[in-house]
C-alpha cells in the first residue's frame, strides 16, 4: 500500500485514461453558457467568477455581465462602480476590481489583444496558476494544467496511498496534472477532470460506482477513497452579530461607502471587528454597528443597546421611532453574521445629492454618502449585506 499500480507515464495508459474520461465528459457535461458560446474573453470572465463561487450562482451573473460588457474594451471603459454593481452578490469583490484592472491593462498596454501563453496571463492582475492554466487550455488550446480543488482531489485519489498531505503530495499532483494534460483537447481534458470532481469524485462520499475511470484509481483499488485527498477541516467560523440601519426619507434610503463612522452601541463586550472598510471596498452599504461576538444560542438586542440620541450622533435629523424590520444570517470570510435590520424615518435634506453633508443639530456632519430611491438601490454597486437588509425594509417609507 505504498503507491498506485497505474503507471501514468505509460503512453498506452495515458491514452486509455484520456479517451475514457473525455468520452464520459462529452456525454455527461453540464450545459453551461460559457461552453456553448466559447470565447477567450468569456472563458476569462467565467474563470474569475467561478473562484470560490458555485456554478449555479455564476450562470446568471455571467449572462448579465457579458450582456453589459461584451468585450474587453467595454469592460475597460466602464466605471469601477458599474462593474461592481454587476458583480454585486457574487462576493469576494477583489476579484471584480482585479478583473477591471486587468481589462484596462490589456487595452492600455496591448491594444486589446489578450496574452497568448500562460506567462502572459499570469502577468495580469488576479490571475494565479490555476486561472492561467484554465484560460490557456480552454481559450487557447495550450497543454497547460489547471489544478483547482476538484482536480487536486481527483488526482490525489488516483495516486492512492502515495498521496499524503503535504508539499510532497502537491508536487506529485502537479506532476501528474502536467503529464496527463498533454494530448488532444487539453481544455476539454481539464474541464473533464473538474466535472468528475464536481459530480462524481466528491469530497465526502465519492460515488465510486459511477466513476468511468475507476480502474485507474489507486484509492478505489485500496478502498481508501473516503480518506485520501479530503481537504482538512477549516477553522470554525466566528459567530458575530451586527445591526444595519436603513435611514429612510420620502421613499429614499441613505447609502454610504464602507469604513465610515460606525453606529455605537454598548453591549458590554469588545467588538470582534470594527475595521469594515476593506470588506466592501468600492461598494455602497448601510450605516452599521461594529460586529460583536455572539454566543451560539443567544444574541444581544443591539437596537435596545443604542444610546439616547444615537440618530443625531449618526448625522441625521428629524428622526421618527426606530423599528426592527428583519433579521438574516450571512457568511463572509471567517465570520457567521446574525444581522438585525432597523428602519428609521428621518428628514430629507433640501438638496439630497451625492456625497452631500447632512445637517444635524445645526452643524455640518462629515458623513459621506448619498440618498437613492428604494427602487433604484438594488441596481447599484451595493454590498450583499445591504441588499439583504433592504429586502427586509420592504415597502417601508420614511
N, C-alpha and C positions, 0 to 999 in steps of 0.2 A: 504494500500500500504506500509506495513512495512516488509513483508517477502514473500518468495516464499511459495506457498501452498504445495510444494512437501517435504515429509519427506524422505530425502536421507538416513537416518539411518535405515529405514524400510527394512528388508531383501527382501521382495517381490518387493518393488520399485527398490532397487539396482539391483536385478536380472533382472527385466524387462528392465531397462535402459541399463544395460551392454549387455544384449542379443541383443537388437535392434541396438545399436551402433556398436557392434562387427560384426554383420551380414552385416551392411552397409559397414564397413571397408573391410571386406573380399571381397565384391563385387566391391568396388569402389577405393580401394587403388592404388596409383600410382606405376608403375613398376620401382623400384629403385634397383641398383646393390647390395647395402648392404642388401636389403631384400631378393634378390634372392640367394646371397651367404652369408648367415648368419654365423658370427663367432664373438667371443668376441673381437678379435683384430680388425676386420673390423668395428664392431659397434663402438668401441672406436675412430677409425680414423674418421668415418663419423660424430660422435657427435662433435668432436673437429673442424672439417671443417665447420659444419653447423652453428656454433655460429656466428651470425652477417653476414651470407652469404646465398644467395638463393640456393634452391635445384638444380635448373637448372645449376647454376655456379659450384656447387660442384661435380656433377656427373663425368665429365671427369677428374677432378683433383683426385678424389678418385680412379678411374680406374688406372691412371698413377702411383699414389703413391703406391698402392698395387702391381703393376707390378714390381716396382723398390725395394720396401721394403715389401716383402711378409709376414714377421713375425717380432716379436719384436726384435729378435736377429739381423736381417738385419738392422732394424731402429737404434738400439743402436750402432751398429758398424760403421754406416755411419758418415762421417764428417758433421758438422753442415751446412757448406756451401752447401753441396749437398742436404740436407733436405730442406733448404731454397730455393734452385733452383727449387725443385719440388713443393714448396708451392707458388712460385712467381706468383703474380696475384690474390691470394685469399685475400691479405691484412691482417691486424692485425697479424703481423708476430710474435708477442709474443706468440701466440698460438702454432706456429710451434716450437719455441725454448722450450716451456714448454713440448710439446709432445715428443720432442727429449730427454729432461732431464728425463721425466717420463720413457721412454723406457730404458734408461741407468740405472735408479734406479731399475726397475723391474728385469733387467738382473743381475746387480751387487749385489743386496740385497736379491733377491728372486729366483735366478736361472732361470729367465724367466717365472715364474709362476705368473699369474695375481691374484689380490685380489679376494676373494670370497664373499665379502659383501660391502655394501655402505661405511662403515667407512674406509675400506682399500683403496677404490678408492679415497675417499676424501683426503687421505694422500699423494696422488701423485700430482706432480706439474700440475697446470692448471685445476684441477678437482674441480668444485663447486658443490653445492647441486643438481642443475638440471642435470648436466652431470653424477654425481654419480648415481642418480636415474634412468636416462635413460639407462646407461650401465648395471646397476644391474638388471633392469627389462627385458631389451631386450636381454642381453647376458647371464644372469644367471637365469632368470625366477623368480626373487625375487619380492615380492609385495612392490616395492619402488615407491613412487610418483615421477613424473618428471614434474615440473611446469615451462614451458617457457612462453613467451608472448602469444602464441596462446592458451595454456591451461588456463592461468590466465584469458584471455578474455572469453573463453567458460564457465568456472566455475563461473566467476563473473556474467555472464548473466543468468545462471541457478539459481543463488541465487536471482536475480532480484533486487528489490529496497532495499533489505537488504544489498547489497554490494555497499558501497560508498567508494570513495578514502580514503586511509589512512591505518595505521598499522592494524586497526581492520579488514578491509576487507582482507588484506593479510593473517591474521590468519585464517579467515573464509575459504578462498580459499585453504590454506594449509590443513586445517582440512578436507574439502570436498574431496580434492585430495587423502588424505590418506585413507579416508573411502571408496572411490569408487575403488581404485586400488586393494583392497583385493578381491580375487576370481581367477577363472581360467584365464590364459593367461594375466598376468599383463603387459608384454611387449607390446602385441598387443593392450591392452586397452590404454596404454599411447600413442602409435602411432595413435590409432583411434581418441583420443582427439586432438592430434596435426593436424591430417589430416582434422578433422572437422573445426578447426580454420583456416587452410590454404585455404580450398576450399569452405567453406560454411559460417561459423561464422566469417566473415572478420571484420577488424577494423571499416570500414565505409561501409554502405550499405550492411549489412548482408543479405544473401539470405535465409530468414526465411522460405519461401515457399518450399525450397528444403531440409530443415533440417529433418533428420529422427527421431530426438528426441525432436521436438518442444513441444510435450505435457509435457515435464519435465522442460521447460524453463520459469522461473519466469518473465524475461524481456519481452519475447514474449507475455505472458499472459497479461501483463500490457501495452503493446505497447510502451515499452521504450528501445528496443534493440539497437537503434542508440545512446542512451545516457548513457548506462551502460557499464562499463569496457572498455571505449575507452581511450587509452593512452593519457596522457597530451601532448600537443604540445611541441616539443623540442625548445630550443632557436634557433633563426635564425643563420644559418651558416655565418661565416665571409667571405666576398668576398676578395680574395687576388690575387696577380699576382707574377710570378717569371719567370726568364729566365734560361733555361738549355742550356749548350753549349756542342756540340759534337766536340771535338778536333780530327781531322782525319788525318791519315798519312799512305799512301800506303795500303789502304783498311783496316786499323785498327782504333779502337776508344779507347780513354782513359777512363777507368772506375776506380772509387776510392771509398773507404768506406765513409759512410755519416759522417757528423760532421767535415769534413776537412775545409781548408780555403775557405771562400766564395768569389765569384767574386763581387767586389764592384762596385756599380753604384750610381749616385746621381740623385734622383728623387724629392728631396725637402721635403720628409716626412720620418719619422722614420719607420723602418721595423715593420711589425706586428709580425714576428717571425724570429729569427736568429739561435736559437739552434735547429738544424735539426738532430743531431746525433741519438737520441733515436727513431725517427720515422722509420728508416730503418736499425736498428741495425743488423749487420751480413750480410747485403746486399751490393751490389755494385751499384753505381749510377753515373750520370754525374755531372761534376762541375756545380755549381748553384749559383745564387744570393740569397740574403735573400728573404723572402716573404714580399711583400709590400701591404699596404691597397689599395683596388681598388674600386673606385666609381662604382655603379651599371651600369651606362650607358656609361662608358668610361674606357680606360686603358692607362697607360703611355707606351711610346716606350722605353722599357728597354735597347734594343740594342743600340739605339741612346744616351742613358744616360750613357753609359760606358765611362770612361775617356780614354784619349790617353795613349797608352802603356799598356792597361789592359791585353793583351795576355801575354806579357813578365812578367808582375807583377804576373800573374797566374802561371808562371813557365814553359812556352812553348816558343820555339824558331822557327824562320823562318816562321812566320805566313803569310798566304795569307789574302785576304779581307774576313771578316766575312759576312755571308749571312743568312738571315732569311729563314728557310726551313719549318716552320709549326707552328701551334697553336692548342691547345686542352684544354679541361676542365677536371678537375679531382677533386673528392671529397675525402677528407681524414680528419679523426677526425672531428673537428668542423670548418673546412675551406672548402671553394669552390674556387679552384685554377683555374686561367686562366694562362696557361703555354705557353710561347713563346719558340721556339727552334731555335738556331743558329748553323751553321756548320762553322768550321774554319779549314783550311788546315795548318798543321804545319810540322816541320821536325821530322822524326822518329829518336830517339836516336840510336847509333851504336849497343847497346845491349838492346833491349826493353823487359826486363824481369819483373817479378812481383816485386812490391814494390821498383823499381829502381828509384833513384833520377834523375831528369831531369835537364840538363844543361840549364841555362838561363842567358844570358849576361855574360858568363864566370864564373858564380858562380853555386854552387850546391843548388837547391831548395829542400825543405823538404816535398814536396807534395807526399804522399803515394798513390799507385795505381798500375795499370798495363795496358799494351796495349793488346787488344784482337782483333781478326778479327771480322768484322761486322757480318759475318755469324755465328760465334761462340757465340756472345754476348747473343742472346735470350735464349740460353740453360743454361746460368749461373745463379747464385743467384743474379739477378738484381732486383731493385725496379720496381714497376709498372709504376712509373713516368718515369724512364729511358727506360723501354720497349716501352712506348708510344712515347717517344721522338725519339728513334731510328727508329721507323716506319716512322717518318717524314723525316728522313735523306734519306730513300730510297736507291738508288744506289750511293749516294754521296761518293766521294773518295778525300782524301787529297793529 
